[in-house]
């Protein structure tokens, strides 16, 4: 059993993906070729956002958005400490200061009720993370941002395809940033990402920044980066789009099945809560366990692969510890010690899922 089954996905899409790749090899436009614009147009239609700017990675997407906001040294960006390092990493590389606010223990997403107390005169933006595939409470976060004149950047690296109150992730705030890393809900075969916005001025800035700050060839109007997404990777995403809605439905169904089966087999196990006004596309199906290392070892013996996203919150990481006191964000600290991700992908079979559930119930004793 694979933790994420990309081989079965490719087998189902082989002809479409191969044809898409071959078309790029035939026309030879490997940088900003026609597939780049085609993918961007397809994803704007999917999300409802006015603009999609493809970029080299989800990490690059965050950096470009912060640069488009003209973040200045010392400017503060409120975010979660319970996320991958890229979230805070880009704030620091852009010259900003990450201000860590704790998560909701039930969802592991940024707690909107704690944000306002963290706002200062230096705050420029809020960067919630749509963790594990579920969007944070974006209406509440946007309302706070509006009161204080702040931008909101949704780090949606794990939630492309998810909905919040009937709207798509990546079209919920000033910016939405996603990743097409192979293991994401919509992945390419390398690095790739996208920025979504409905602000014309910010979209123009992002397009210029991703190509070394050029408004036209060799006219550099702003500081930029080499942040383009390769045409070949856009072709791979296009090759997956026909099946994507089916995959999202499968992820939703598998998430519900995991919940039902785990509640029956391991009634004491704590599961992530999915709020009633949104869904979760389960980039990782994650549960909370005590004695995690022993549980992982038992699952490995049973042939069930697992992963931990994430074992140490950012304010306990050496690179970011000086941005917060060690005992801040207690829910993030607790989650980091307990989260365990189980095999999850659209091609996970019922038999495989039953094997995971039975093995986990046995491992919990």
Buried (B, 14 or more C-beta within 10 A) or exposed (E): BEBBBBEBBBEBBEEBBEEBBEBBEEEEEEEBBBBBBBBBEBBBEBBEBEBBBBBBBBBBBBBBBBBBBEBEEEBBBBBBBBBBBBBBBBBBBBEBBBBBBBBBBBBBBBBBEBBBEBBEEEBBBBBBBBBBBBBBBBBBBBEBBEEEEBBBBBBBBBBBBBBBEEBBBBBBBBBBBBBBBBBBBBBBBBBBBBBBBBBEEBBBBBBBBBBBBBEEEEEBEBEBBEBBBBBBBBBBBBBBBEBBEEBBEBBBEBBBBBBEBBEEBBEEBBBBBBBEEBBBBBBBBBBBBEEBEEBBEBBEEBEBBBBBBBEBBBBBBEEBEEBBEEEBBEBBBBBBBBBBBBBBBBBBEEEBBEBBBBBBBEBBE
